[in-house]
Amino acid sequence: MLPVLFFLYASLVNDVRSLLAHHDFAAADRLVRTYEAEAGGTPEAAAALSWLARAALDAHEYDRADSYVSETRRLTDQILRTSKLDSDPWLPIALGAAIEVRAQALAARGARSEAVLYLRQQYKLLGATSIGERIQKNLNLLDLEGKPGPPIQSPDLIANTPPTPTPAALRGHPVLLFFWAHWCPDCKAEVPILADLRRIYAPKGLVLIGPTRLYGYAANGDPATPAEEKQYIEKVRREFYAVLSGMPVPLDAANFRRYGASTTPTLVLLDGNGIVRYYHPGAVSEAELAAHIQAVLPH
């Protein structure tokens, strides 16, 4: 019977997300309960619960969000007693979202310090796993602005890009970090915005740096060796990022971990003293970026 149930509910998470997008919270909840009653506590059920938690957070229903977080954590903890975190693609999604919602609900209630402490505890436990960057991203959202930005490492560079400036060379210059990935359509959409901003503000001191990293695959998601993937990144850069020629492209996953760049693009703006003044996971408009850049330009 289980194969039939899994076939019937193959799109559980998508169906829950669709119902939530139409603000039908009750129907989404019923769907998850029906699935759990018939199929049990699967990783996909945990992921669906985590989407209910996100929807409750977005609706500012923090008690309800916490309740769904608790359910998600109980289920993921139960599964992780006999499985590894990345044994099923739904598990890291569910656990990462539960941690994120819990922290954001705390912060929204005014318990920012408690949220930061919670995220630090979770990073200590899970920072070396596949959700470490996501936890760091949420920690940075609450705690990074106003603090020195971690230095960008550049043990490897994409071909035909300049070396990454040293911290000494960057002193006095505002720096815009553009974390991007070869597979990321939103990153490509950000390129003309960044090119325009660089044209306007580079003469006034702005430095643009575009860290990227290896993901273990290349075109069409096909597995790739580091050398093969690096060649593919170079091809993508030439095709989609040519207008940003001259932008240093350090290649190192450690930069992504330190900045919590689990979302691409991630934009980070540092002032001339290396202090983070803006941290933004996801795409951003030219007007918003320009306003923040103008605020950190030398006067």
C-alpha positions as CSV (number, residue, x, y, z in Angstrom):
1,M,0.0,0.0,0.0
2,L,2.8,2.5,0.8
3,P,3.9,2.9,-2.9
4,V,0.4,3.9,-3.8
5,L,0.3,6.4,-0.9
6,F,3.6,7.9,-1.9
7,F,2.5,8.2,-5.5
8,L,-0.7,9.9,-4.4
9,Y,1.2,12.4,-2.2
10,A,4.3,12.7,-4.4
11,S,3.8,16.4,-4.6
12,L,2.8,17.0,-0.9
13,V,5.2,19.9,-0.4
14,N,4.2,21.6,-3.7
15,D,0.5,21.1,-2.9
16,V,1.0,22.6,0.6
17,R,2.9,25.5,-0.8
18,S,0.2,26.1,-3.4
19,L,-2.5,26.2,-0.8
20,L,-0.5,28.5,1.4
21,A,0.1,30.8,-1.6
22,H,-3.7,31.1,-1.8
23,H,-3.9,31.7,2.0
24,D,-5.8,28.5,2.6
25,F,-4.0,27.6,5.8
26,A,-6.7,25.2,7.0
27,A,-6.6,23.1,3.9
28,A,-2.8,23.0,3.9
29,D,-2.9,21.8,7.5
30,R,-5.5,19.2,6.8
31,L,-3.5,17.9,3.8
32,V,-0.5,17.3,6.0
33,R,-2.5,15.6,8.7
34,T,-4.1,13.3,6.2
35,Y,-0.7,12.4,4.8
36,E,0.8,11.8,8.2
37,A,-2.1,9.5,9.2
38,E,-1.7,7.4,6.0
39,A,2.0,7.5,5.2
40,G,3.6,8.3,8.6
41,G,6.3,10.7,9.6
42,T,8.4,10.9,6.5
43,P,11.0,13.5,5.6
44,E,8.5,15.1,3.2
45,A,6.0,15.4,6.0
46,A,8.6,17.3,8.0
47,A,9.3,19.6,5.0
48,A,5.6,20.3,4.6
49,L,5.3,21.1,8.3
50,S,8.2,23.5,8.0
51,W,6.3,25.3,5.2
52,L,3.4,25.7,7.5
53,A,5.8,27.2,10.1
54,R,7.1,29.7,7.5
55,A,3.5,30.7,6.5
56,A,2.6,31.3,10.2
57,L,5.7,33.4,10.6
58,D,4.8,35.5,7.6
59,A,1.4,36.0,9.0
60,H,3.0,37.2,12.3
61,E,1.3,34.3,14.1
62,Y,4.4,33.5,16.2
63,D,2.8,31.0,18.6
64,R,1.5,29.0,15.7
65,A,4.9,29.2,14.0
66,D,6.6,27.9,17.2
67,S,4.1,25.1,17.3
68,Y,4.9,24.0,13.8
69,V,8.6,24.4,14.5
70,S,8.2,22.0,17.5
71,E,6.4,19.5,15.3
72,T,9.0,19.7,12.6
73,R,11.9,19.3,15.1
74,R,10.3,16.3,16.8
75,L,9.8,14.6,13.4
76,T,13.3,15.4,12.1
77,D,14.9,14.4,15.4
78,Q,13.0,11.1,15.2
79,I,14.2,10.4,11.6
80,L,17.8,11.5,12.4
81,R,18.0,8.7,15.0
82,T,18.4,6.2,12.2
83,S,19.3,8.4,9.2
84,K,21.9,11.0,8.2
85,L,20.8,14.6,7.6
86,D,21.5,14.4,3.8
87,S,20.1,10.9,3.3
88,D,16.9,12.5,2.0
89,P,16.7,15.9,0.3
90,W,13.7,16.9,2.4
91,L,15.5,16.6,5.7
92,P,17.9,19.5,5.5
93,I,15.1,21.7,4.1
94,A,12.8,20.8,7.0
95,L,15.4,21.2,9.7
96,G,17.0,24.4,8.3
97,A,13.6,26.0,8.0
98,A,12.6,25.1,11.5
99,I,15.8,26.7,12.9
100,E,15.3,29.8,10.7
101,V,11.6,30.2,11.7
102,R,12.4,29.8,15.4
103,A,15.1,32.4,15.3
104,Q,13.0,34.9,13.3
105,A,10.0,34.4,15.6
106,L,12.2,35.2,18.6
107,A,13.6,38.3,17.0
108,A,10.1,39.5,15.9
109,R,9.0,39.3,19.5
110,G,11.9,41.5,20.5
111,A,14.1,38.7,21.8
112,R,16.9,39.4,19.4
113,S,19.7,38.4,21.8
114,E,18.0,35.1,22.6
115,A,17.6,34.5,18.8
116,V,21.3,35.1,18.3
117,L,22.2,32.8,21.2
118,Y,19.9,30.1,19.8
119,L,21.5,30.3,16.3
120,R,25.0,30.2,17.7
121,Q,24.0,27.0,19.6
122,Q,22.5,25.5,16.5
123,Y,25.6,26.4,14.5
124,K,27.8,24.8,17.1
125,L,25.8,21.6,16.6
126,L,25.1,21.7,12.9
127,G,27.6,24.2,11.4
128,A,29.6,21.4,9.7
129,T,26.5,20.0,8.0
130,S,24.8,21.0,4.7
131,I,22.6,23.5,6.6
132,G,25.5,25.3,8.3
133,E,25.5,28.1,5.7
134,R,21.8,28.6,6.2
135,I,22.2,28.9,10.0
136,Q,25.1,31.4,9.5
137,K,22.9,33.4,7.1
138,N,20.3,33.8,9.7
139,L,22.9,34.7,12.3
140,N,24.4,37.3,10.0
141,L,20.9,38.8,9.4
142,L,20.6,39.4,13.1
143,D,24.2,40.1,14.2
144,L,26.6,40.9,11.3
145,E,25.7,44.5,10.4
146,G,27.9,46.9,12.3
147,K,30.7,44.4,12.8
148,P,33.9,43.8,10.8
149,G,33.3,41.6,7.7
150,P,35.2,38.3,7.6
151,P,38.2,38.6,5.2
152,I,37.6,37.2,1.7
153,Q,40.0,34.3,1.0
154,S,41.2,33.7,-2.5
155,P,43.3,30.6,-2.8
156,D,41.9,30.1,-6.3
157,L,40.5,32.5,-8.9
158,I,38.5,32.1,-12.1
159,A,40.7,32.5,-15.2
160,N,41.1,36.0,-16.6
161,T,39.9,37.8,-13.5
162,P,42.1,40.1,-11.4
163,P,43.5,39.1,-8.0
164,T,41.4,39.8,-5.0
165,P,42.6,43.1,-3.4
166,T,44.3,42.6,0.0
167,P,42.6,44.1,3.1
168,A,45.3,46.8,3.2
169,A,44.5,47.7,-0.5
170,L,40.8,47.9,0.3
171,R,41.3,50.2,3.3
172,G,39.3,53.4,2.7
173,H,37.2,51.8,-0.1
174,P,33.6,50.7,0.3
175,V,33.3,47.1,-0.9
176,L,30.3,45.4,-2.4
177,L,30.5,41.6,-2.2
178,F,28.3,39.8,-4.8
179,F,28.1,36.1,-3.9
180,W,26.9,34.2,-7.0
181,A,26.5,30.7,-8.3
182,H,26.9,29.4,-11.9
183,W,23.4,27.8,-11.7
184,C,21.6,30.9,-10.3
185,P,19.2,32.8,-12.6
186,D,18.6,35.6,-10.0
187,C,22.4,36.2,-10.0
188,K,22.4,36.7,-13.8
189,A,19.4,39.1,-13.4
190,E,21.5,41.1,-10.9
191,V,24.4,41.6,-13.4
192,P,23.1,44.8,-15.2
193,I,22.2,46.4,-11.9
194,L,25.7,45.8,-10.6
195,A,27.3,46.9,-13.8
196,D,25.4,50.2,-13.7
197,L,26.3,50.7,-10.0
198,R,29.9,50.0,-10.6
199,R,30.0,52.5,-13.6
200,I,28.5,55.2,-11.3
201,Y,30.3,54.5,-8.0
202,A,33.7,52.9,-8.9
203,P,35.1,56.3,-9.8
204,K,34.1,57.3,-6.2
205,G,35.9,54.5,-4.6
206,L,33.5,51.5,-4.7
207,V,35.2,48.0,-5.2
208,L,33.1,45.1,-6.5
209,I,34.2,41.6,-5.7
210,G,32.2,38.5,-6.8
211,P,33.0,35.4,-4.7
212,T,31.7,32.1,-6.1
213,R,32.2,28.4,-5.2
214,L,32.1,24.8,-6.5
215,Y,29.0,22.8,-6.1
216,G,30.0,19.4,-7.5
217,Y,28.1,19.7,-10.8
218,A,28.0,21.7,-14.0
219,A,25.6,22.0,-16.9
220,N,22.2,20.3,-16.4
221,G,23.2,19.3,-12.9
222,D,25.6,16.7,-14.3
223,P,28.3,15.6,-11.7
224,A,31.7,17.4,-12.4
225,T,35.2,17.2,-11.0
226,P,36.6,20.4,-9.6
227,A,38.6,21.1,-12.7
228,E,35.5,20.5,-15.0
229,E,33.3,22.6,-12.8
230,K,35.8,25.4,-12.8
231,Q,35.9,25.4,-16.6
232,Y,32.1,25.5,-16.6
233,I,32.1,28.5,-14.3
234,E,34.6,30.3,-16.6
235,K,32.2,29.6,-19.5
236,V,29.2,30.9,-17.6
237,R,31.2,34.0,-16.5
238,R,32.1,34.8,-20.1
239,E,28.6,34.3,-21.4
240,F,26.5,36.0,-18.6
241,Y,29.0,38.2,-16.6
242,A,31.2,39.7,-19.3
243,V,29.9,43.2,-18.5
244,L,31.5,42.7,-15.1
245,S,34.9,42.0,-16.5
246,G,37.6,43.2,-14.1
247,M,35.6,42.0,-11.1
248,P,37.8,39.7,-9.0
249,V,36.1,36.2,-8.6
250,P,37.7,34.3,-5.7
251,L,36.7,30.7,-5.7
252,D,36.4,29.3,-2.2
253,A,33.5,27.7,-0.3
254,A,34.9,29.1,3.0
255,N,33.8,32.6,1.9
256,F,30.2,31.3,1.6
257,R,30.3,29.6,4.9
258,R,31.6,32.7,6.8
259,Y,29.1,35.0,5.2
260,G,26.3,32.4,5.3
261,A,25.6,32.8,1.6
262,S,23.2,29.8,1.4
263,T,21.0,32.1,-0.8
264,T,22.3,33.4,-4.1
265,P,22.8,36.1,-4.8
266,T,23.8,37.5,-1.4
267,L,24.9,41.1,-1.4
268,V,27.1,42.5,1.4
269,L,28.3,46.1,1.6
270,L,31.3,47.0,3.7
271,D,32.4,50.6,4.5
272,G,35.9,51.9,4.1
273,N,36.8,50.4,7.5
274,G,35.6,47.0,6.6
275,I,32.5,47.2,8.7
276,V,29.4,45.5,7.3
277,R,26.7,48.1,6.7
278,Y,24.3,46.0,4.6
279,Y,23.6,42.3,4.4
280,H,21.0,41.0,2.0
281,P,20.4,37.4,1.0
282,G,18.5,37.4,-2.4
283,A,18.0,39.8,-5.3
284,V,17.9,43.5,-4.6
285,S,16.8,46.5,-6.6
286,E,19.2,49.1,-8.0
287,A,17.6,51.9,-6.0
288,E,18.0,50.1,-2.7
289,L,21.6,49.2,-3.4
290,A,22.4,52.7,-4.6
291,A,21.0,54.2,-1.4
292,H,23.2,52.0,0.8
293,I,26.3,52.6,-1.3
294,Q,25.8,56.4,-1.2
295,A,25.7,56.2,2.6
296,V,29.2,54.6,2.8
297,L,31.0,56.6,0.1
298,P,33.9,58.7,1.3
299,H,32.9,62.4,1.9
